[in-house]
Amino acid sequence: MATSGESTSLAPSSASTSLSASALDSVPFSSGNPRIEEARGVVLLYPDPPAAASSSSSPVLPVGRKPWVFVPAVPNHLTYADFCNICGSFLTHMLEMRIVRIDGVEDQYSVLIKFDVQSSTDSFYENFNGRRFTSLEDNVCRVRFVEDIHYTQLIEHAHSSVTSSAEQPTCPVCLERLDQDPGGILTTICNHSFHCACISKWTDSSCPVCRYCQQQPEKSMCSICGTSENLWICVICGHVGCGRYKGGHAIEHWKETQHCYSLELETQKVWDYAGDNYVHRLIQSKTDGNLVEYNFYGDHSADGMCSTCSGDAGIGEALLNSKVEAIVEEYNDLVTSQLEKQRNYYESLLLEVKEDNEKEIAAATEKAVGIKVQKLQTKLDKCMEETRFLTDIHENLVKNMEMWRERIQKVKEREQAALRLKDEKIEKLEEELRDLMAHFERQDTVAEASDSISSDINEGTTLPVQSESSAKSSISIRN
């Protein structure tokens, strides 16, 4: 089903463009899951500015440019998270980022980026244009200014399901509104929108909602005949063979090895050769993409041909009791409830982590306080021991001081006794000296008296009688 709609612009209207349409480069692009819904459009790009005269001068930017840039040829092995990490600080200035594919290029994707102001757009151009994506990459990043974007065609391969419906008002990862995050919105190649901060943590190259992978696998071929149509792969040994409507090598592999389960690469359905039926209860219709209950039981003959599935409808057209709206609504409710449960689960995990952190912090604090108290107790014990030591020294010093005081007192007493004894001896010696002097004086007197007496005798004069006191002093002198 293909419908052509009016031109829809994601950028401001091109009425005020300063360049004619002939001067712009037109690049066709597409987005969406090719198996469900695919949108096609054209992006009008300004021509590359002329090279700067010198390496130090800035390039001449287009006049009338808008805050939209186009980054073509991004390697497929760079995931959405890798590209967000490459943008770095510019994510806070991005309002919208959309992943698209260029027709005919399978190993690369392109990015449309809308900034909040023109200065951020110019800075992004100057920082990334002409530089490698990473230091390990050989591919060079090219940045082109966008004049306008038009969606020209919408191709619906199936009715919209919950994974391909209009953009959800909330981010499927954090369940918050898309317009509440200042970091911008990233729309994947399958038209699912996320916060840039949320998708930057998703390291896989597939979409977190529908698992559509931007890096498509290489085309497989039948290992016997080499055809690439109607291929089946054995889920037991991995043998790739063509279906019964080509060379029948898949069923021949079952007959040789008895590996009864085979996966159809186009529809991702598993066929049970032994049970002669699909193992799925619900499958997707080839005509409208609805999920329906498969209730087919065919009768295959020995040559591998089924009498029921050999009609014009084929093996995949036996679909009964299609209830699309009920299934979609049920699936939508299921996804919503599961996301809510997932949110509650992760919130409980965060609460447990917070409680564990608080317990660890409390234990670490208690341990640190215990260690500090133990150190302080050790210091206190040491101080108390030093205090006791100083107290003992003080007591010993006091005892020594008393002892020395007693010794000094005794010395003083001995000195005073010696002084008294000395004074007594001095007094006694002085007294003896006086007596001796008196004796000498008496002797002189006696001598003089004896002379006078002898002269008197000679002259007939009588001698006086010696007194009793003089006799005693003479006796003491002799002693």
C-alpha angles and dihedrals in degrees: 000000000000126000127182115214135187119280109279120197124207090186128058116292117284093227092101097047116139096209130061121247091251091063093055128086114235116211119183116216141172137204138186137062106306091214094055115020132348129189123199129197148148128248118205112215132194113240117261112276115248116266117270119257091238136013092249096054120084120245121260106258122210117269115243093020120163133219091267126103134180121215108195130189101028108171114251093231089067105089126210089262091052092052091047090051090050090053089054115166092008090076090081090059096047118100098181137006120189126188115215137167128232115230112257095015112103104166096052140052133198134224131218112203129189118196131201097236136016094242091062089050092052091047091051090050093049094046101046109024110106095006129113118259091236136355089258095050127093092194115098122221115238121196123195128185114240122225098182144339125217130186107211106172141023118200116193115196093175140005114280115273130191090274095050102036127115118302113291116237090229134055109256091220104049097016090227124130114277094227095056098071116084092205096079136246126279119204113199126221089265092056099255116137128217140165110269089231090055098044091046088069091054105093096181122095092226128087113265090223109041099012091231106160121220090205103069117204122247117271114267126221135200109270091221109039101013097234119148098205129093094003126180126192124206108239090207104051103006097243112162117214138160123255129259091266091061119032098326093229093140094060090043088056089053092051091050100044104020089231095153102186121078130170122219107225095209099051099020090230122143120226123206109213093189094050091036092225144082116277091222122095092195122038135171120254117240092216104050105003094239121151107244136166112262113220105168126138112173132185111235120193126220092269090061098253120130119218092212101040095045091082128099093272093059131209095303097053099073095104122150138179098018110193103172102163094048092047093047092048091047091047091047091052090045093052091046093049092045091050090049090049089047090051092049090047094052091043088054089049090051089049091050090048090049092049091047090050091049090049091048091048091048091047092047091047091049091047092048091047090048092050091047092048090049091051091047090048089051090050090047092051090049091049091048090050090050089048091053090047091051090046091053090048090049092050091048091048091050090050091048090048091053091046092050090046089055091047091049090048090051091048090050091049091049090048091049090048090048090049091049091048090047091049089049091050090047091050091047091048091047089051091048089046091053090048090049092049089048089050091050090049090050091047089053088047091047091048090050089045092049089051091050090044092050090049089047090048090050087049091042098255119146120241119238119244115258114248124240094243094056090050091054093050091051090051091051092049091055091051 
